[in-house]
Amino acid sequence: MTAPTVEKAATIVENQIAANDPTLPPAALEKTDRTVVTPIIKDAMGQTLPADQQKVDVYKINLRKDHRIKVGATVLDDKVYESIGYEQIELKPWHICAGKIYREQL
């Protein structure tokens, strides 16, 4: 792509992503939680790059939503069991009874 400035090119890419432009690589069109389009005009040392080396990068970010901590209580035969669970796809509860921790396999 050619544009007068790399910042203008970044704006064009943002609009193409929003419009699902098929001329973009499939990775740029993937559905993710966040998309960052950023112009790269400086190198790692902070020096301005020549115009032919400036580019636009697209970062696709998926947030980790599969972690949960669950707390509850269970009453069995007049006994109260506190339950603490950590969930990552499946619930893995831990039961505390008389100071001992028991892990229950589901």
N, C-alpha and C positions, 0 to 999 in steps of 0.2 A: 504494500500500500504506500502511496505517496501522499504527503500532506505538507502544508507550509511549515508547520512546527510539530514536534513530537506530542505536545499537549493537545493540539487539534486532532492528531491521529488517535490519541487515547479517547477523546470524545467520540470520534467516529466508531471506534471499536465498541465502546459502551452502548452506542445506539444500535450497532449490528447485533450485539448480544441480546439486547432487549427485544429486537425484532426477529430473533432466531434466524439470522441470515445464514443460508446454507453454504456460503463461500468461506465461512470461518471453519477452522478445524473442529471436529466433533468434541474434543476435550473442552474447548471454550464454550460450548453450548450445553454442557452437562448441567443438570439441575443440582444445585448445592444450596447450603444455608446462606452463604455469603460469597460474593464475587467482588474481587478487587482488581481494578484496571489502573495500572500506574505507568507513567512515562519514566523511562530510564535515560537520564541525561548526563549522569556523572558515574565515574568508575568507583571502585572500592576505596580508592585513595582520596576521593572527593574532587578529582579533576574533571572538568567538563570534557565529555567525549566529542570527537569529531561528528559532524552531522550524519555521516554515513554509518556510524556505529550506534547512534541513538536508536532506542527501540521502545516498544510498548509491551509490558508483561501483564499477563492475566493470571491471577491467583484464585483458585477455587477452594473454598473452605467449608468443611462439614463439621459442625459442632457435635461434641459427644453428648448424646441425650440418653444413652442407654444405661446410665448409672443412677441408682436410687438407694436411699437408706430408709428402711421401714422399721418402725417400733410399735409394739403392741403388747397385749396381755392375753393369756389363754387361761381359762379355768377348767380344770379336769379333776373330778372327784374332790371337790371342795379345796383344791390346791390351786394357787395362782402362779402361773409361769410367765415371766416377762420374756417377750420375744424381740430380738433385734435381728434384722435382716439386711443384707447387702444384695442388691439386685443388679446383675448385668446379664440381661437376656432372660435368666431364670432366677427365681427367688431361692436364696440359700439361707434359711433361718438358723439362728442360734438360740437355744433356750438356756436360761440361767435358773438353776434350782439349788437352793441351799449352798450357794457359793461356788457351785460347779457349773461349767459350761458344757452343754451337749449340742453337737451339731446334728441336725436332722437332714438326711438325704431325701430329696424329692425325686 
